[in-house]
Amino acid sequence: MPDEETFQKRLAARNRTARAWNIFYYFSIGISLVALIALFSNVVNEAFGSIAVVFEVDPLTLTEDGADLNGLDETQLAQILVDQLGGRTLVLIRDELSPIAADSFTSADLADLFPNGAVPEGYEDATVADVRALDSEEQFTVWRDLIVLNTSKDQLLNIINDEIVGLEVVGSWPLLEAIFNYEPSAETTARLGEIPGEIAAAEAELETHLSEEGSLAEAQNALADARRDQADSETIASLREEARNQEARTVSLQSTIQSLQAEQEALEDSSVVSEVEANWPNARIIRFQSWLDTQFITTQMSSTPADAGIRGAILGSLWLMVVVIIFALPVGVATAIYLNEYASDTFVNRLIETNVRNLAGVPSIIYGMLGLAVFVRVLEPFTSGALFGIDGGNGRTIMSAALTLGLLVLPIIIINAQEALRSVPNALREASFGMGATQWQTIWKIVLPAAMPGILTGLILSVSRAIGETAPLIVVGASTLLFTDPNGPFSKFTALPIQIFNWTARPQDQFRDIAAAAIIVLLIIVIALNSVAIVLRNRYAR
């Protein structure tokens, strides 16, 4: 045993080490929080801000009193649509709003034109052909009421923008610029008014300077004449110096013009208003625009940023997570039960457990290549749905992607489930055996309920990783532009990470803005899924 003095020295050293690690721990947490706040702030900054739009038809001219379309109700918006499109209203319903095939559209009942089947009163049994036989005014009233009953306000606004207004977003600015750099200062405005005159004066002087009668030509001609007349060396040297001065003057004027143009461009880009006035003088500025709205969530993808939505990507991600959980959770828990409760301490079992832990660190792109080789190609009859009589085309479906992601997260579920099972006291098992229960009854009734909080913790970590994976989905063959919703595990699909990756690679600023909005949606989905798992974990923990 050490003496008292040695013990106190060692204790003080341990306390100093503990304080140092404690400081490092809090410092690491602080750095992580700062990084998370910076990341989320950057995403929010891109998802909201100002936009500049141009119209083929000014939306304020669509109403008699020049009212904003956003302030109108569904009936007023549908009336504008019918008034502007006239006979093309039925074409719009057929091509854009109704799922009925074009060849059977005319004979279809009005109740079948839209998914919810709402029809105007008195026309419950009417067909499209019956309505077309009415006079124009009554016919248009029926089409208007039909659209009102089956279309949301956001959809109506989107249709009016596409079909009538011709809205195009020509510029976008993040939220901080919309707040702090919206309008130019008085000094900037004054300077922007002065620069064009200075540029014009410098260009006029340069043009005169470079003309045949200008000072540069005069100096060069004088030098050429002196050389031809074989003037003395002093005269030629003087004329050569003058010609160099005039050439330097040319360079100086050109540099002045370039500097003024650069200054003008910098001042124009210093605020939202000045940039719009310089580049799109006919554009209208919407100072505060949210790319994240109900239209963005409920509409399909588009090659135009202002019209693009993520409904198909959300549904694809949710389908993926459902199949991943159905596949990976039972397999992972069953494997953990075998390794922890049944497997003996043999070389083979130790090798299996070691490989499971090693698989948790394999890069996700490797799992993507495995999924492409096995699920997409070898198991194509199953993953395409052909085995069940479904015409899936090929194996690049939700099933292939979900099985690939299931393999990706399976080691995490197994490891966490093993640790959860090991944390259950052996006394509970022995007590169950003492009451006459079999090993499986003990596992099912005693061990699994006690280990469920830890198992669900592993599920939370697994789902959080799987829903954000991009590389395996790219290799397996997720679509980057898909206009249909997935309707089952054998459907073609896309997912939120794929859309975010695709949009951030586009050159237009608006695609990066909607990518930021999609990131927020993805974070909300992850938090929602984790919240459900946490609630279930706490319930089992009781």
C-alpha angles and dihedrals in degrees: 000000000000118000121254095264094051090046092053092048092051091046091051090049091050090049091051090050091049091050091049092051090044090054091047090050094053091042090054091049090049092051090048092050092048091050092049092047091048091049095048092044090053091050093049090046091057096041093058132038144089129322135190116218135186126202135207086206121026106241091215089066092060092077128055095234096039093248122173111260091226089065095056125093127236095267093052092047092049090049090054089050093051094044093052099040099037109172091007090070091086090049089053091052091048098045104031111022111028126068091207114117114253094238093058098033099099094053094043122111116249089239090062097052095083131036095243092045099220113160134180115272113273095024100079093121098033125115129213089258090055092055093046088058091062123092117274098258095049091042093054090048090056092049090048093050091045091054092046093052095049106031131069124228092251091053091050092051090049092050092049091050092050102039103032116010097041093212116196126181107221100173141012135192130193123252098262091054090048089055104038105021103036102115127028120246121253090255091052092049091050092047092049088055092052100045098069090056092049091048091049091049092048092048091049091050091048091049091051091045091053096043123107090258093042127115093255094055090042092054093045092048092049091052091048092049092049092052092047091050090047094237120188119281094251092057092047091049091052093049091046090054090050091051090051090050090053091048089050088051089054091052090046093052092048090049091049091053092048091048092050091048091049090049090049092050092048092050092047090052093046093085139023095240096049093048092051093047090051099045107023109023092172095049125110120225122224101197099197114034125168114206087191108076140123091275091056091051098042103041130081127249122283138184087235113078095215091055099039121115138177104222093116092045092051092049090046092052092047092049089050093051093047093053092042091054093044090051105034103037098058093039093046095047092044090052091049091049091052095047094045104034108026111020117094123222098269132141093252094052092046089050091051092050092047092051091049090056092046091051089061088070099047112118113257093235088066090057088050091056090048090051092049093050098042111024101030098040114017096036095035094126088059102037093044092051093239089124088063096043095262118137098226097155098221140349097275092106141122089268093059093046094045093049089049092051089044090059089046094057098032095093091052091052092046094049094047092045090051092051090048092051092048090053091062107098115248087226089074091054093047092049090052092049089049090057089056100259120149121238093258092047088051092050094045099042103029115017101040097049090048092048096043096097091057092044091052089049088058089048090053091053092045096050091045090055096042097050092055098046117117109163098065091047092051091051094045090051113259113177120247095200117032125159099189131072120242109251101184146355091283096055129111108256152180129200139211096257090052092051093046091050092047095048095047089055092057118099096225116095091221092064090056089050093054089043088059090050090050090051090056090051090049091051091049091051092049091049091047093050091046091049091055091049091048091051090051091046093051090047092055090043089065 
